[in-house]
Amino acid sequence: MDSLDEILEMGLVIISLFTGVSGAFVWYRSSVIKGYAAQRDFEHLKRNYQQLASSTADLYRFADDAKDQILRELALIRSKIDG
């Protein structure tokens, strides 16, 4: 009987060790994958922010050019009225 109990205990120890090591491996792999996903998401957000900044700069340039054109036309109209 003692021999059977020892074999069962040894089997349970081996199964426990295997389960623990497998769980640690799965946890580590999952954390690495989450790290890559977080880095990828950060890079997407960074690119989106750069595109937004570029678009905003383009809009400001467009508005400034439109303002300059309107001021030139107003000056032309004013010179015709005064002139």
Phi and psi restraints in degrees (value plus and minus 20) as a CYANA .aco file:
   2 ASP   PHI     -82.5   -42.5
   2 ASP   PSI     -57.4   -17.4
   3 SER   PHI     -86.2   -46.2
   3 SER   PSI     -60.4   -20.4
   4 LEU   PHI     -85.8   -45.8
   4 LEU   PSI     -61.8   -21.8
   5 ASP   PHI     -82.5   -42.5
   5 ASP   PSI     -60.9   -20.9
   6 GLU   PHI     -86.4   -46.4
   6 GLU   PSI     -59.1   -19.1
   7 ILE   PHI     -85.1   -45.1
   7 ILE   PSI     -64.1   -24.1
   8 LEU   PHI     -83.2   -43.2
   8 LEU   PSI     -62.9   -22.9
   9 GLU   PHI     -82.5   -42.5
   9 GLU   PSI     -63.7   -23.7
  10 MET   PHI     -83.6   -43.6
  10 MET   PSI     -61.3   -21.3
  11 GLY   PHI     -82.1   -42.1
  11 GLY   PSI     -63.1   -23.1
  12 LEU   PHI     -85.6   -45.6
  12 LEU   PSI     -57.6   -17.6
  13 VAL   PHI     -83.8   -43.8
  13 VAL   PSI     -64.1   -24.1
  14 ILE   PHI     -83.7   -43.7
  14 ILE   PSI     -64.2   -24.2
  15 ILE   PHI     -83.2   -43.2
  15 ILE   PSI     -61.2   -21.2
  16 SER   PHI     -83.8   -43.8
  16 SER   PSI     -64.6   -24.6
  17 LEU   PHI     -82.7   -42.7
  17 LEU   PSI     -65.1   -25.1
  18 PHE   PHI     -80.8   -40.8
  18 PHE   PSI     -64.2   -24.2
  19 THR   PHI     -83.3   -43.3
  19 THR   PSI     -63.1   -23.1
  20 GLY   PHI     -83.9   -43.9
  20 GLY   PSI     -64.9   -24.9
  21 VAL   PHI     -86.0   -46.0
  21 VAL   PSI     -61.8   -21.8
  22 SER   PHI     -82.4   -42.4
  22 SER   PSI     -63.4   -23.4
  23 GLY   PHI     -82.4   -42.4
  23 GLY   PSI     -61.1   -21.1
  24 ALA   PHI     -84.6   -44.6
  24 ALA   PSI     -61.0   -21.0
  25 PHE   PHI     -83.2   -43.2
  25 PHE   PSI     -65.9   -25.9
  26 VAL   PHI     -83.4   -43.4
  26 VAL   PSI     -62.2   -22.2
  27 TRP   PHI     -82.0   -42.0
  27 TRP   PSI     -64.5   -24.5
  28 TYR   PHI     -83.4   -43.4
  28 TYR   PSI     -65.5   -25.5
  29 ARG   PHI     -81.5   -41.5
  29 ARG   PSI     -62.3   -22.3
  30 SER   PHI     -83.1   -43.1
  30 SER   PSI     -61.5   -21.5
  31 SER   PHI     -87.9   -47.9
  31 SER   PSI     -55.1   -15.1
  32 VAL   PHI     -86.6   -46.6
  32 VAL   PSI     -64.2   -24.2
  33 ILE   PHI     -82.5   -42.5
  33 ILE   PSI     -61.7   -21.7
  34 LYS   PHI     -83.8   -43.8
  34 LYS   PSI     -56.0   -16.0
  35 GLY   PHI     -83.4   -43.4
  35 GLY   PSI     -64.6   -24.6
  36 TYR   PHI     -83.3   -43.3
  36 TYR   PSI     -61.3   -21.3
  37 ALA   PHI     -84.2   -44.2
  37 ALA   PSI     -61.7   -21.7
  38 ALA   PHI     -84.4   -44.4
  38 ALA   PSI     -60.8   -20.8
  39 GLN   PHI     -84.1   -44.1
  39 GLN   PSI     -62.6   -22.6
  40 ARG   PHI     -82.9   -42.9
  40 ARG   PSI     -64.4   -24.4
  41 ASP   PHI     -82.2   -42.2
  41 ASP   PSI     -60.0   -20.0
  42 PHE   PHI     -82.9   -42.9
  42 PHE   PSI     -62.0   -22.0
  43 GLU   PHI     -84.8   -44.8
  43 GLU   PSI     -58.8   -18.8
  44 HIS   PHI     -82.0   -42.0
  44 HIS   PSI     -65.9   -25.9
  45 LEU   PHI     -82.5   -42.5
  45 LEU   PSI     -59.3   -19.3
  46 LYS   PHI     -83.5   -43.5
  46 LYS   PSI     -65.6   -25.6
  47 ARG   PHI     -84.2   -44.2
  47 ARG   PSI     -60.6   -20.6
  48 ASN   PHI     -82.7   -42.7
  48 ASN   PSI     -60.4   -20.4
  49 TYR   PHI     -83.5   -43.5
  49 TYR   PSI     -61.5   -21.5
  50 GLN   PHI     -84.7   -44.7
  50 GLN   PSI     -60.4   -20.4
  51 GLN   PHI     -85.5   -45.5
  51 GLN   PSI     -59.7   -19.7
  52 LEU   PHI     -84.0   -44.0
  52 LEU   PSI     -62.7   -22.7
  53 ALA   PHI     -83.8   -43.8
  53 ALA   PSI     -60.6   -20.6
  54 SER   PHI     -85.5   -45.5
  54 SER   PSI     -63.6   -23.6
  55 SER   PHI     -83.6   -43.6
  55 SER   PSI     -60.7   -20.7
  56 THR   PHI     -83.8   -43.8
  56 THR   PSI     -62.0   -22.0
  57 ALA   PHI     -82.3   -42.3
  57 ALA   PSI     -61.2   -21.2
  58 ASP   PHI     -82.4   -42.4
  58 ASP   PSI     -61.5   -21.5
  59 LEU   PHI     -84.7   -44.7
  59 LEU   PSI     -60.5   -20.5
  60 TYR   PHI     -83.6   -43.6
  60 TYR   PSI     -60.9   -20.9
  61 ARG   PHI     -83.0   -43.0
  61 ARG   PSI     -63.5   -23.5
  62 PHE   PHI     -81.7   -41.7
  62 PHE   PSI     -64.9   -24.9
  63 ALA   PHI     -84.1   -44.1
  63 ALA   PSI     -59.1   -19.1
  64 ASP   PHI     -86.7   -46.7
  64 ASP   PSI     -62.4   -22.4
  65 ASP   PHI     -83.4   -43.4
  65 ASP   PSI     -62.2   -22.2
  66 ALA   PHI     -83.6   -43.6
  66 ALA   PSI     -61.0   -21.0
  67 LYS   PHI     -82.0   -42.0
  67 LYS   PSI     -63.7   -23.7
  68 ASP   PHI     -82.2   -42.2
  68 ASP   PSI     -61.4   -21.4
  69 GLN   PHI     -84.6   -44.6
  69 GLN   PSI     -63.1   -23.1
  70 ILE   PHI     -83.1   -43.1
  70 ILE   PSI     -61.4   -21.4
  71 LEU   PHI     -84.2   -44.2
  71 LEU   PSI     -58.8   -18.8
  72 ARG   PHI     -84.6   -44.6
  72 ARG   PSI     -62.4   -22.4
  73 GLU   PHI     -86.4   -46.4
  73 GLU   PSI     -59.0   -19.0
  74 LEU   PHI     -84.2   -44.2
  74 LEU   PSI     -59.8   -19.8
  75 ALA   PHI     -84.0   -44.0
  75 ALA   PSI     -60.6   -20.6
  76 LEU   PHI     -83.7   -43.7
  76 LEU   PSI     -64.4   -24.4
  77 ILE   PHI     -82.6   -42.6
  77 ILE   PSI     -63.7   -23.7
  78 ARG   PHI     -83.4   -43.4
  78 ARG   PSI     -59.4   -19.4
  79 SER   PHI     -88.3   -48.3
  79 SER   PSI     -53.8   -13.8
  80 LYS   PHI     -91.4   -51.4
  80 LYS   PSI     -55.8   -15.8
  81 ILE   PHI     -89.0   -49.0
  81 ILE   PSI     -64.3   -24.3
  82 ASP   PHI     -94.9   -54.9
  82 ASP   PSI     -45.9    -5.9
